[in-house]
Amino acid sequence: MLSYLIKNISIVNEGTITHGDVLIREDRIAKIAPQIDTQLNINEIDGTGKYLFPGVIDDQVHFREPGLTHKAELATESRAAVAGGVTSFMEMPNTRPPALTRELLEDKYSRAAACSLANYSFFMGVSNDNAEEVLRANENKANVCGVKIFMGSSTGNMLVDNYLTLDRIFAGSELLIATHCENEKVIRENREHITAARGEAGLTAADHPLIRDEEACFTSSLVAVQFALKHGSRLHILHITTAKELQLFTNMFPLADKRITSEVCVHHLWFSAEDYPRYGNLIKCNPAIKGPEHREALWTGLLEDRLDVIATDHAPHTLAEKQKPYAEAAAGIPLVQHGLLMMLAQHKAGRISLEKIAEKMSHAPAVCFQIVDRGYIREGYYADLVIVDCNTATEVTPESLYYKCGWSPFEGQSFPASIVCTFVNGHPVYGKNGFDESKKGQRLLFDR
């Protein structure tokens, strides 16, 4: 493997921005210094005027393989990921078949090893009747990112609403438990109330946050927190969307000491319910994008460290599936290629610092999941790195998209920054010449 020397770059890492050089040797960061002498037989990269970020670790994506590959594949979506500065991902179990056994889970790892350009891990799925199998994952806790529970049914038949099953998983799992929290009873009642007035055919995307409302989210998240407090479980609640849920989380402890953590997604920080008239079903997702007051509360919670991680919840569907009437349209948005660019645009707008972006998109996922030697720009760590140009815009066109689904709600938009180069394990997998697919990503390991 070649060595690389990144010269004269601004290094965004651990709450500071410093100017210097970074030497990559094989798959690791060999040296960080104000100046490193150029060596023979080394590839030198001029970082003047650019920023070096630790690679983004996206703790929630849906890459749809196996069984839903008309929407996405591990190969296509990992290409989109590295083009967006994402060097590691954790993928959800609601594929076909769902990853409800260790054998099915390992099959996904084998698929990724053959084709994924980014590093990877996969969640073990939970159903109402596979508790024994889930708890057997404790034997492999250094090699699996966590257990995923759909406490609100988002895709497929993986809703877990049996409290005996939930109690057993929270009591027995030694892995991090990640939850999708929405109360199905509240959702059903809200929908019945609205359709009684207007009929099913009268529903539009603007009704989505009314059906999947604040109470649906809060009551479910509260149940997850109560189970976690009862058993001392390691709980991570995904895609928080409401102001009310923020009271469930604290900023009184260092992240590494928290037993209950949270995630916010880029689209819930970007869009609000005011955007449904423009985008319609294109921004239909679960949990729903809600009113602007909730978006503002999420920003406050994020910057005050009550929300710990920024992720994408990349969830591609075909355009045909999104263009159906609201009641039939699929929920989910393709985002992994643009999540970092979205946050860099928010930096330009004055909402978040570059240091905070690195913290929430790289450092915090590494800490939350106890990932071995990733998430920071440190000597001896894997060289998962992203060079960013904050002075060159990125135009989103259909031709620029690497998602298999082939569309984005951002088509026609310009982001005020660009991804110059992405390194995965010391390998420049993406840059000005496109992709170098000669090296694949690695399976993430966890220090548990």
VOPADO-590089 format. One record per residue (C-alpha): residue number from 1; x, y, z. Coordinates in pm, whole numbers. Example, Ala and Ser with C-alpha at 12.3 -4.5 7.8 and 13.67 -1.06 7.14 Angstrom:
BEGIN
@k = 1 | u = 1230 | v = -450 | w = 780
@k = 2 | u = 1367 | v = -106 | w = 714
//
This chain:
BEGIN
@k = 1 | u = 0 | v = 0 | w = 0
@k = 2 | u = 126 | v = 350 | w = -86
@k = 3 | u = 212 | v = 621 | w = 166
@k = 4 | u = 72 | v = 973 | w = 148
@k = 5 | u = 177 | v = 1304 | w = 296
@k = 6 | u = -95 | v = 1569 | w = 326
@k = 7 | u = 77 | v = 1908 | w = 349
@k = 8 | u = -32 | v = 2249 | w = 478
@k = 9 | u = -386 | v = 2157 | w = 572
@k = 10 | u = -620 | v = 2276 | w = 847
@k = 11 | u = -688 | v = 1975 | w = 1072
@k = 12 | u = -1034 | v = 1970 | w = 1233
@k = 13 | u = -1009 | v = 1738 | w = 1530
@k = 14 | u = -1100 | v = 1710 | w = 1899
@k = 15 | u = -1242 | v = 2059 | w = 1935
@k = 16 | u = -963 | v = 2250 | w = 1762
@k = 17 | u = -842 | v = 2348 | w = 1417
@k = 18 | u = -465 | v = 2331 | w = 1376
@k = 19 | u = -247 | v = 2381 | w = 1070
@k = 20 | u = 0 | v = 2112 | w = 976
@k = 21 | u = 92 | v = 1794 | w = 792
@k = 22 | u = -36 | v = 1438 | w = 820
@k = 23 | u = 161 | v = 1132 | w = 713
@k = 24 | u = -32 | v = 818 | w = 615
@k = 25 | u = 162 | v = 493 | w = 605
@k = 26 | u = -21 | v = 179 | w = 497
@k = 27 | u = -365 | v = 190 | w = 663
@k = 28 | u = -276 | v = 412 | w = 959
@k = 29 | u = -194 | v = 771 | w = 1048
@k = 30 | u = 181 | v = 757 | w = 1107
@k = 31 | u = 255 | v = 1116 | w = 1210
@k = 32 | u = 87 | v = 1452 | w = 1268
@k = 33 | u = 309 | v = 1756 | w = 1298
@k = 34 | u = 329 | v = 2125 | w = 1208
@k = 35 | u = 570 | v = 2025 | w = 934
@k = 36 | u = 683 | v = 1687 | w = 806
@k = 37 | u = 973 | v = 1674 | w = 563
@k = 38 | u = 886 | v = 1544 | w = 221
@k = 39 | u = 1016 | v = 1193 | w = 171
@k = 40 | u = 1120 | v = 1005 | w = -139
@k = 41 | u = 875 | v = 757 | w = -287
@k = 42 | u = 576 | v = 917 | w = -119
@k = 43 | u = 264 | v = 1071 | w = -266
@k = 44 | u = 235 | v = 1432 | w = -156
@k = 45 | u = -103 | v = 1607 | w = -144
@k = 46 | u = -124 | v = 1985 | w = -118
@k = 47 | u = -388 | v = 2075 | w = 140
@k = 48 | u = -344 | v = 2451 | w = 119
@k = 49 | u = -672 | v = 2629 | w = 186
@k = 50 | u = -854 | v = 2306 | w = 269
@k = 51 | u = -968 | v = 2121 | w = 580
@k = 52 | u = -898 | v = 1766 | w = 696
@k = 53 | u = -1181 | v = 1595 | w = 884
@k = 54 | u = -1190 | v = 1252 | w = 1043
@k = 55 | u = -1406 | v = 1031 | w = 823
@k = 56 | u = -1776 | v = 1049 | w = 895
@k = 57 | u = -1918 | v = 748 | w = 1079
@k = 58 | u = -2285 | v = 714 | w = 987
@k = 59 | u = -2455 | v = 504 | w = 1253
@k = 60 | u = -2783 | v = 460 | w = 1064
@k = 61 | u = -2820 | v = 367 | w = 698
@k = 62 | u = -3043 | v = 137 | w = 495
@k = 63 | u = -2849 | v = -7 | w = 201
@k = 64 | u = -3131 | v = -254 | w = 116
@k = 65 | u = -2925 | v = -567 | w = 50
@k = 66 | u = -3036 | v = -845 | w = 45
@k = 67 | u = -3384 | v = -854 | w = -103
@k = 68 | u = -3453 | v = -491 | w = -188
@k = 69 | u = -3179 | v = -434 | w = -441
@k = 70 | u = -3407 | v = -262 | w = -689
@k = 71 | u = -3371 | v = 37 | w = -450
@k = 72 | u = -3005 | v = 11 | w = -347
@k = 73 | u = -2708 | v = -223 | w = -301
@k = 74 | u = -2411 | v = -231 | w = -68
@k = 75 | u = -2182 | v = -155 | w = -361
@k = 76 | u = -2376 | v = 144 | w = -496
@k = 77 | u = -2458 | v = 304 | w = -163
@k = 78 | u = -2107 | v = 262 | w = -24
@k = 79 | u = -1983 | v = 447 | w = -334
@k = 80 | u = -2226 | v = 728 | w = -256
@k = 81 | u = -2110 | v = 719 | w = 107
@k = 82 | u = -1740 | v = 768 | w = 36
@k = 83 | u = -1823 | v = 1037 | w = -222
@k = 84 | u = -1991 | v = 1217 | w = 67
@k = 85 | u = -1705 | v = 1175 | w = 313
@k = 86 | u = -1859 | v = 878 | w = 498
@k = 87 | u = -1583 | v = 626 | w = 569
@k = 88 | u = -1779 | v = 388 | w = 796
@k = 89 | u = -2145 | v = 293 | w = 819
@k = 90 | u = -2374 | v = 84 | w = 1037
@k = 91 | u = -2660 | v = -72 | w = 843
@k = 92 | u = -3007 | v = -164 | w = 960
@k = 93 | u = -3159 | v = -515 | w = 971
@k = 94 | u = -3489 | v = -452 | w = 787
@k = 95 | u = -3382 | v = -617 | w = 463
@k = 96 | u = -3542 | v = -924 | w = 300
@k = 97 | u = -3500 | v = -1151 | w = 477
@k = 98 | u = -3448 | v = -937 | w = 787
@k = 99 | u = -3127 | v = -998 | w = 982
@k = 100 | u = -3295 | v = -1186 | w = 1268
@k = 101 | u = -3041 | v = -1469 | w = 1300
@k = 102 | u = -2666 | v = -1472 | w = 1337
@k = 103 | u = -2635 | v = -1662 | w = 1012
@k = 104 | u = -2829 | v = -1399 | w = 817
@k = 105 | u = -2627 | v = -1126 | w = 986
@k = 106 | u = -2298 | v = -1286 | w = 887
@k = 107 | u = -2424 | v = -1319 | w = 531
@k = 108 | u = -2447 | v = -939 | w = 517
@k = 109 | u = -2091 | v = -908 | w = 645
@k = 110 | u = -1973 | v = -1143 | w = 372
@k = 111 | u = -2152 | v = -936 | w = 106
@k = 112 | u = -1995 | v = -615 | w = 236
@k = 113 | u = -1645 | v = -763 | w = 249
@k = 114 | u = -1669 | v = -833 | w = -123
@k = 115 | u = -1799 | v = -497 | w = -241
@k = 116 | u = -1816 | v = -215 | w = 15
@k = 117 | u = -1579 | v = 78 | w = -38
@k = 118 | u = -1648 | v = 202 | w = 316
@k = 119 | u = -1594 | v = 26 | w = 648
@k = 120 | u = -1907 | v = -148 | w = 771
@k = 121 | u = -2104 | v = -302 | w = 1052
@k = 122 | u = -2457 | v = -440 | w = 1072
@k = 123 | u = -2720 | v = -436 | w = 1346
@k = 124 | u = -2877 | v = -755 | w = 1475
@k = 125 | u = -3254 | v = -732 | w = 1427
@k = 126 | u = -3519 | v = -798 | w = 1690
@k = 127 | u = -3869 | v = -940 | w = 1641
@k = 128 | u = -4132 | v = -1038 | w = 1897
@k = 129 | u = -4008 | v = -1398 | w = 1894
@k = 130 | u = -3630 | v = -1407 | w = 1848
@k = 131 | u = -3506 | v = -1295 | w = 2190
@k = 132 | u = -3295 | v = -1607 | w = 2241
@k = 133 | u = -3116 | v = -1552 | w = 1910
@k = 134 | u = -3059 | v = -1183 | w = 1984
@k = 135 | u = -2903 | v = -1258 | w = 2320
@k = 136 | u = -2668 | v = -1509 | w = 2157
@k = 137 | u = -2512 | v = -1204 | w = 1986
@k = 138 | u = -2351 | v = -1127 | w = 2325
@k = 139 | u = -2094 | v = -1391 | w = 2229
@k = 140 | u = -1986 | v = -1170 | w = 1937
@k = 141 | u = -2013 | v = -824 | w = 2091
@k = 142 | u = -1671 | v = -708 | w = 1969
@k = 143 | u = -1777 | v = -765 | w = 1608
@k = 144 | u = -2138 | v = -637 | w = 1591
@k = 145 | u = -2234 | v = -271 | w = 1629
@k = 146 | u = -2554 | v = -334 | w = 1821
@k = 147 | u = -2909 | v = -460 | w = 1844
@k = 148 | u = -3185 | v = -272 | w = 1658
@k = 149 | u = -3543 | v = -261 | w = 1788
@k = 150 | u = -3823 | v = -108 | w = 1582
@k = 151 | u = -4053 | v = 10 | w = 1861
@k = 152 | u = -4245 | v = 178 | w = 1581
@k = 153 | u = -4292 | v = -18 | w = 1260
@k = 154 | u = -4112 | v = 169 | w = 984
@k = 155 | u = -4043 | v = -93 | w = 716
@k = 156 | u = -4146 | v = -454 | w = 688
@k = 157 | u = -4276 | v = -667 | w = 975
@k = 158 | u = -4020 | v = -593 | w = 1245
@k = 159 | u = -4241 | v = -403 | w = 1492
@k = 160 | u = -4161 | v = -518 | w = 1847
@k = 161 | u = -4462 | v = -442 | w = 2067
@k = 162 | u = -4444 | v = -734 | w = 2310
@k = 163 | u = -4331 | v = -588 | w = 2643
@k = 164 | u = -4207 | v = -928 | w = 2764
@k = 165 | u = -3973 | v = -942 | w = 2463
@k = 166 | u = -3859 | v = -585 | w = 2521
@k = 167 | u = -3795 | v = -652 | w = 2889
@k = 168 | u = -3591 | v = -961 | w = 2808
@k = 169 | u = -3376 | v = -782 | w = 2548
@k = 170 | u = -3312 | v = -480 | w = 2768
@k = 171 | u = -3230 | v = -706 | w = 3062
@k = 172 | u = -2999 | v = -941 | w = 2876
@k = 173 | u = -2828 | v = -761 | w = 2589
@k = 174 | u = -2464 | v = -670 | w = 2643
@k = 175 | u = -2461 | v = -484 | w = 2311
@k = 176 | u = -2579 | v = -130 | w = 2252
@k = 177 | u = -2955 | v = -127 | w = 2191
@k = 178 | u = -3060 | v = 116 | w = 1917
@k = 179 | u = -3430 | v = 197 | w = 1893
@k = 180 | u = -3671 | v = 346 | w = 1643
@k = 181 | u = -3932 | v = 498 | w = 1876
@k = 182 | u = -4285 | v = 571 | w = 1759
@k = 183 | u = -4604 | v = 463 | w = 1933
@k = 184 | u = -4815 | v = 263 | w = 1689
@k = 185 | u = -5135 | v = 307 | w = 1889
@k = 186 | u = -5104 | v = 687 | w = 1881
@k = 187 | u = -5021 | v = 681 | w = 1509
@k = 188 | u = -5323 | v = 462 | w = 1433
@k = 189 | u = -5557 | v = 686 | w = 1635
@k = 190 | u = -5423 | v = 1001 | w = 1470
@k = 191 | u = -5470 | v = 853 | w = 1125
@k = 192 | u = -5823 | v = 737 | w = 1200
@k = 193 | u = -5914 | v = 1083 | w = 1327
@k = 194 | u = -5784 | v = 1258 | w = 1015
@k = 195 | u = -5926 | v = 1009 | w = 766
@k = 196 | u = -6265 | v = 1027 | w = 936
@k = 197 | u = -6277 | v = 1391 | w = 836
@k = 198 | u = -6124 | v = 1373 | w = 487
@k = 199 | u = -6099 | v = 1011 | w = 383
@k = 200 | u = -5784 | v = 815 | w = 299
@k = 201 | u = -5766 | v = 968 | w = -49
@k = 202 | u = -5762 | v = 1315 | w = 104
@k = 203 | u = -5433 | v = 1259 | w = 289
@k = 204 | u = -5118 | v = 1438 | w = 169
@k = 205 | u = -4758 | v = 1450 | w = 282
@k = 206 | u = -4843 | v = 1754 | w = 495
@k = 207 | u = -5049 | v = 1519 | w = 715
@k = 208 | u = -4747 | v = 1304 | w = 794
@k = 209 | u = -4630 | v = 1503 | w = 1100
@k = 210 | u = -4990 | v = 1515 | w = 1224
@k = 211 | u = -5021 | v = 1137 | w = 1205
@k = 212 | u = -4672 | v = 1062 | w = 1338
@k = 213 | u = -4682 | v = 1346 | w = 1588
@k = 214 | u = -4491 | v = 1456 | w = 1897
@k = 215 | u = -4685 | v = 1228 | w = 2131
@k = 216 | u = -4624 | v = 924 | w = 1911
@k = 217 | u = -4250 | v = 985 | w = 1940
@k = 218 | u = -4232 | v = 1091 | w = 2304
@k = 219 | u = -4444 | v = 812 | w = 2451
@k = 220 | u = -4240 | v = 547 | w = 2271
@k = 221 | u = -3903 | v = 705 | w = 2358
@k = 222 | u = -4014 | v = 726 | w = 2721
@k = 223 | u = -4087 | v = 354 | w = 2726
@k = 224 | u = -3739 | v = 278 | w = 2588
@k = 225 | u = -3579 | v = 501 | w = 2851
@k = 226 | u = -3781 | v = 335 | w = 3127
@k = 227 | u = -3667 | v = -12 | w = 3018
@k = 228 | u = -3307 | v = 109 | w = 2999
@k = 229 | u = -3320 | v = 266 | w = 3346
@k = 230 | u = -3478 | v = -46 | w = 3490
@k = 231 | u = -3202 | v = -273 | w = 3362
@k = 232 | u = -2903 | v = -38 | w = 3327
@k = 233 | u = -2902 | v = -108 | w = 2952
@k = 234 | u = -2690 | v = 77 | w = 2697
@k = 235 | u = -2962 | v = 256 | w = 2498
@k = 236 | u = -2919 | v = 474 | w = 2187
@k = 237 | u = -3242 | v = 631 | w = 2056
@k = 238 | u = -3226 | v = 705 | w = 1685
@k = 239 | u = -3356 | v = 1004 | w = 1486
@k = 240 | u = -3501 | v = 1227 | w = 1757
@k = 241 | u = -3751 | v = 1471 | w = 1602
@k = 242 | u = -3934 | v = 1656 | w = 1880
@k = 243 | u = -3874 | v = 1921 | w = 2143
@k = 244 | u = -4050 | v = 1711 | w = 2407
@k = 245 | u = -3810 | v = 1417 | w = 2371
@k = 246 | u = -3514 | v = 1636 | w = 2464
@k = 247 | u = -3613 | v = 1617 | w = 2831
@k = 248 | u = -3521 | v = 1247 | w = 2821
@k = 249 | u = -3151 | v = 1321 | w = 2763
@k = 250 | u = -2878 | v = 1489 | w = 2963
@k = 251 | u = -2562 | v = 1687 | w = 2900
@k = 252 | u = -2444 | v = 1651 | w = 3261
@k = 253 | u = -2196 | v = 1372 | w = 3188
@k = 254 | u = -1918 | v = 1310 | w = 2936
@k = 255 | u = -2042 | v = 1112 | w = 2638
@k = 256 | u = -1835 | v = 807 | w = 2729
@k = 257 | u = -2015 | v = 789 | w = 3065
@k = 258 | u = -2369 | v = 812 | w = 2930
@k = 259 | u = -2582 | v = 497 | w = 2934
@k = 260 | u = -2861 | v = 662 | w = 2735
@k = 261 | u = -2763 | v = 853 | w = 2420
@k = 262 | u = -2941 | v = 1000 | w = 2121
@k = 263 | u = -2908 | v = 1070 | w = 1752
@k = 264 | u = -3046 | v = 1346 | w = 1531
@k = 265 | u = -3057 | v = 1318 | w = 1153
@k = 266 | u = -2950 | v = 1572 | w = 894
@k = 267 | u = -3293 | v = 1601 | w = 732
@k = 268 | u = -3463 | v = 1682 | w = 1062
@k = 269 | u = -3210 | v = 1963 | w = 1110
@k = 270 | u = -3260 | v = 2087 | w = 752
@k = 271 | u = -3627 | v = 2055 | w = 660
@k = 272 | u = -3944 | v = 2142 | w = 850
@k = 273 | u = -4317 | v = 2085 | w = 797
@k = 274 | u = -4321 | v = 2408 | w = 598
@k = 275 | u = -4135 | v = 2223 | w = 321
@k = 276 | u = -4406 | v = 1965 | w = 245
@k = 277 | u = -4583 | v = 2185 | w = -13
@k = 278 | u = -4260 | v = 2200 | w = -215
@k = 279 | u = -4125 | v = 1846 | w = -172
@k = 280 | u = -4432 | v = 1636 | w = -91
@k = 281 | u = -4359 | v = 1266 | w = -54
@k = 282 | u = -3992 | v = 1319 | w = -140
@k = 283 | u = -3936 | v = 1417 | w = 225
@k = 284 | u = -4182 | v = 1168 | w = 372
@k = 285 | u = -3985 | v = 972 | w = 631
@k = 286 | u = -4036 | v = 798 | w = 964
@k = 287 | u = -4030 | v = 957 | w = 1213
@k = 288 | u = -4180 | v = 1254 | w = 1032
@k = 289 | u = -4019 | v = 1590 | w = 965
@k = 290 | u = -4215 | v = 1817 | w = 1197
@k = 291 | u = -4283 | v = 2187 | w = 1253
@k = 292 | u = -4008 | v = 2452 | w = 1253
@k = 293 | u = -4031 | v = 2486 | w = 1631
@k = 294 | u = -3915 | v = 2125 | w = 1662
@k = 295 | u = -3628 | v = 2182 | w = 1419
@k = 296 | u = -3511 | v = 2480 | w = 1627
@k = 297 | u = -3533 | v = 2273 | w = 1945
@k = 298 | u = -3323 | v = 1999 | w = 1783
@k = 299 | u = -3052 | v = 2251 | w = 1696
@k = 300 | u = -3050 | v = 2373 | w = 2055
@k = 301 | u = -3035 | v = 2019 | w = 2190
@k = 302 | u = -2753 | v = 1931 | w = 1952
@k = 303 | u = -2536 | v = 2231 | w = 2038
@k = 304 | u = -2601 | v = 2180 | w = 2410
@k = 305 | u = -2492 | v = 1815 | w = 2381
@k = 306 | u = -2823 | v = 1659 | w = 2479
@k = 307 | u = -2828 | v = 1513 | w = 2126
@k = 308 | u = -2508 | v = 1321 | w = 2076
@k = 309 | u = -2471 | v = 1201 | w = 1716
@k = 310 | u = -2558 | v = 1336 | w = 1371
@k = 311 | u = -2648 | v = 1066 | w = 1115
@k = 312 | u = -2834 | v = 1043 | w = 783
@k = 313 | u = -3080 | v = 751 | w = 813
@k = 314 | u = -3011 | v = 708 | w = 441
@k = 315 | u = -3323 | v = 527 | w = 319
@k = 316 | u = -3352 | v = 508 | w = -61
@k = 317 | u = -3663 | v = 415 | w = -255
@k = 318 | u = -3730 | v = 433 | w = -625
@k = 319 | u = -3884 | v = 753 | w = -754
@k = 320 | u = -4189 | v = 555 | w = -861
@k = 321 | u = -4237 | v = 437 | w = -502
@k = 322 | u = -4216 | v = 797 | w = -378
@k = 323 | u = -4458 | v = 931 | w = -641
@k = 324 | u = -4751 | v = 715 | w = -533
@k = 325 | u = -5038 | v = 876 | w = -340
@k = 326 | u = -4937 | v = 970 | w = 15
@k = 327 | u = -5093 | v = 668 | w = 182
@k = 328 | u = -4899 | v = 430 | w = -45
@k = 329 | u = -4574 | v = 626 | w = -88
@k = 330 | u = -4263 | v = 478 | w = 73
@k = 331 | u = -4108 | v = 661 | w = 369
@k = 332 | u = -3737 | v = 746 | w = 351
@k = 333 | u = -3487 | v = 980 | w = 187
@k = 334 | u = -3151 | v = 909 | w = 15
@k = 335 | u = -2898 | v = 1123 | w = 204
@k = 336 | u = -2562 | v = 953 | w = 264
@k = 337 | u = -2386 | v = 1135 | w = -21
@k = 338 | u = -2491 | v = 1478 | w = 105
@k = 339 | u = -2507 | v = 1460 | w = 485
@k = 340 | u = -2165 | v = 1617 | w = 545
@k = 341 | u = -2227 | v = 1878 | w = 275
@k = 342 | u = -2557 | v = 1966 | w = 444
@k = 343 | u = -2379 | v = 2031 | w = 772
@k = 344 | u = -2102 | v = 2229 | w = 601
@k = 345 | u = -2376 | v = 2446 | w = 450
@k = 346 | u = -2514 | v = 2498 | w = 799
@k = 347 | u = -2166 | v = 2600 | w = 908
@k = 348 | u = -2158 | v = 2860 | w = 632
@k = 349 | u = -2494 | v = 2982 | w = 761
@k = 350 | u = -2345 | v = 3026 | w = 1109
@k = 351 | u = -2539 | v = 2749 | w = 1284
@k = 352 | u = -2258 | v = 2508 | w = 1372
@k = 353 | u = -1880 | v = 2514 | w = 1391
@k = 354 | u = -1652 | v = 2287 | w = 1192
@k = 355 | u = -1525 | v = 2145 | w = 1520
@k = 356 | u = -1879 | v = 2055 | w = 1625
@k = 357 | u = -1944 | v = 1885 | w = 1291
@k = 358 | u = -1638 | v = 1664 | w = 1345
@k = 359 | u = -1749 | v = 1592 | w = 1699
@k = 360 | u = -2104 | v = 1490 | w = 1616
@k = 361 | u = -2039 | v = 1306 | w = 1289
@k = 362 | u = -1707 | v = 1136 | w = 1367
@k = 363 | u = -1592 | v = 1148 | w = 1730
@k = 364 | u = -1929 | v = 1085 | w = 1896
@k = 365 | u = -2028 | v = 776 | w = 1693
@k = 366 | u = -1686 | v = 627 | w = 1770
@k = 367 | u = -1734 | v = 691 | w = 2142
@k = 368 | u = -2099 | v = 580 | w = 2155
@k = 369 | u = -2029 | v = 249 | w = 1984
@k = 370 | u = -1677 | v = 204 | w = 2128
@k = 371 | u = -1527 | v = 165 | w = 1781
@k = 372 | u = -1163 | v = 58 | w = 1778
@k = 373 | u = -913 | v = 317 | w = 1645
@k = 374 | u = -1148 | v = 527 | w = 1433
@k = 375 | u = -1332 | v = 857 | w = 1450
@k = 376 | u = -1033 | v = 1079 | w = 1531
@k = 377 | u = -723 | v = 1214 | w = 1360
@k = 378 | u = -467 | v = 1054 | w = 1589
@k = 379 | u = -133 | v = 889 | w = 1533
@k = 380 | u = -183 | v = 513 | w = 1520
@k = 381 | u = -550 | v = 536 | w = 1425
@k = 382 | u = -683 | v = 413 | w = 1092
@k = 383 | u = -641 | v = 673 | w = 821
@k = 384 | u = -1012 | v = 735 | w = 763
@k = 385 | u = -992 | v = 1096 | w = 647
@k = 386 | u = -1179 | v = 1349 | w = 436
@k = 387 | u = -1032 | v = 1654 | w = 264
@k = 388 | u = -1292 | v = 1929 | w = 233
@k = 389 | u = -1285 | v = 2251 | w = 31
@k = 390 | u = -1513 | v = 2509 | w = 194
@k = 391 | u = -1462 | v = 2754 | w = -93
@k = 392 | u = -1571 | v = 2539 | w = -387
@k = 393 | u = -1940 | v = 2465 | w = -436
@k = 394 | u = -2101 | v = 2131 | w = -518
@k = 395 | u = -2385 | v = 2138 | w = -770
@k = 396 | u = -2633 | v = 1854 | w = -724
@k = 397 | u = -2742 | v = 1719 | w = -1060
@k = 398 | u = -2892 | v = 1384 | w = -1161
@k = 399 | u = -2555 | v = 1297 | w = -1318
@k = 400 | u = -2370 | v = 1365 | w = -990
@k = 401 | u = -2574 | v = 1115 | w = -787
@k = 402 | u = -2429 | v = 777 | w = -697
@k = 403 | u = -2744 | v = 638 | w = -533
@k = 404 | u = -2894 | v = 346 | w = -721
@k = 405 | u = -3238 | v = 505 | w = -684
@k = 406 | u = -3109 | v = 793 | w = -898
@k = 407 | u = -3279 | v = 1089 | w = -730
@k = 408 | u = -3233 | v = 1336 | w = -447
@k = 409 | u = -3449 | v = 1611 | w = -298
@k = 410 | u = -3144 | v = 1836 | w = -346
@k = 411 | u = -3132 | v = 1818 | w = -725
@k = 412 | u = -3075 | v = 2168 | w = -860
@k = 413 | u = -2926 | v = 2288 | w = -533
@k = 414 | u = -2572 | v = 2412 | w = -472
@k = 415 | u = -2388 | v = 2328 | w = -150
@k = 416 | u = -2114 | v = 2582 | w = -62
@k = 417 | u = -1845 | v = 2316 | w = -5
@k = 418 | u = -1707 | v = 2007 | w = -173
@k = 419 | u = -1550 | v = 1672 | w = -89
@k = 420 | u = -1200 | v = 1673 | w = -241
@k = 421 | u = -1073 | v = 1331 | w = -133
@k = 422 | u = -1183 | v = 1049 | w = 94
@k = 423 | u = -935 | v = 804 | w = 248
@k = 424 | u = -1056 | v = 471 | w = 387
@k = 425 | u = -788 | v = 277 | w = 577
@k = 426 | u = -517 | v = 489 | w = 412
@k = 427 | u = -651 | v = 429 | w = 63
@k = 428 | u = -773 | v = 729 | w = -143
@k = 429 | u = -1098 | v = 569 | w = -247
@k = 430 | u = -1258 | v = 885 | w = -386
@k = 431 | u = -1116 | v = 1202 | w = -539
@k = 432 | u = -1095 | v = 1422 | w = -846
@k = 433 | u = -1046 | v = 1119 | w = -1071
@k = 434 | u = -1350 | v = 940 | w = -932
@k = 435 | u = -1331 | v = 610 | w = -744
@k = 436 | u = -1038 | v = 376 | w = -684
@k = 437 | u = -1211 | v = 49 | w = -601
@k = 438 | u = -894 | v = -158 | w = -576
@k = 439 | u = -928 | v = -174 | w = -197
@k = 440 | u = -1242 | v = -251 | w = -1
@k = 441 | u = -1347 | v = -133 | w = 344
@k = 442 | u = -1301 | v = -331 | w = 664
@k = 443 | u = -1535 | v = -471 | w = 926
@k = 444 | u = -1558 | v = -238 | w = 1223
@k = 445 | u = -1440 | v = -372 | w = 1559
@k = 446 | u = -1568 | v = -261 | w = 1901
@k = 447 | u = -1384 | v = -232 | w = 2233
@k = 448 | u = -1632 | v = -408 | w = 2461
//
